Amino acid sequence: MTAAVGFGIDIGGTGMKAAPVDLAASGQLLADRYRISTPRPATPDAVAGVVVALVRQFEWEGPVGIALPSVVRNGVVHSAANIDDSWIDVDAQGLFASVLGHDVVVLNDADAAGLAEMSFGAGVGRNGVVMALTFGTGIGSALFVDGQLVPNTELGHLEFRGESIEKWAAASARKRENLSWRKWAARVSTYLQTIDALFSPDLLILGGGASKSAEKWVPLLDARPEIVVADFAYSAGIVGAAMASSKL
């Protein structure tokens, strides 16, 4: 049975955000999202402490969904691109459940964002191959085939010039290198063309923090697939995590 209200936490490379979510129809946050900076270093114990603070902020007593910037299989972390390497092989689901005293589900952050878009946002009713991409500290990806999620794709880590392409094309690269929107859009176009060559998607949903300024770069993109801007920018991971929590 799926609950009408869920609670989601989105753990990012720079910030951790949380809120209760209306899952009956809209996927809208039922309170302003609460944000705490991601601890440095972002070790399991440090992150768990912030998770406790986020849940207490809302006095939430039910199941909790947590979106983590990692490959997550059966609650266990298998990558750590934008969090501390000490997360590798950690049972994140067990860790968070132990400190919260609540049922917890953990999933990849981009997968969570994609689920939000496919259920309540820009991907509603879209079949075929749909790719939701988030542009922020890194690049997250969520792949859907006829509405079904293919989890943990992590396509921001495609190799490009000897390193993960997200180091070159993420929103953080634009800020770090002080690129113009046009120059950064050219990099994103190269990335999207690579995605197209590999997966031939019917639709690309572009989200993440950079989608808040979509008018500055999305019209400049050059790629074959249909491109739309995500309906949920900063809140997509929260919504998708809350969706997962509501099924516990």
Secondary structure, DSSP 8 states (H G I E B T S, - for coil): ---SEEEEEEE-SSEEEEEEEETTTT--BSS--EEEE--SS--HHHHHHHHHHHHHHTT--S-EEEEESS-EETTEE---SSS-GGGTT-BHHHHHHHHH-S-EEEEEHHHHHHHHHHHHSTTTT--SEEEEEEESSSEEEEEEETTEEE----GGG-EETTEETHHHHSHHHHHHTT--HHHHHHHHHHHHHHHHHHH--SEEEEESGGGGGGGGTGGG---SSEEEE-S-STTHHHHHHHHHHTT-
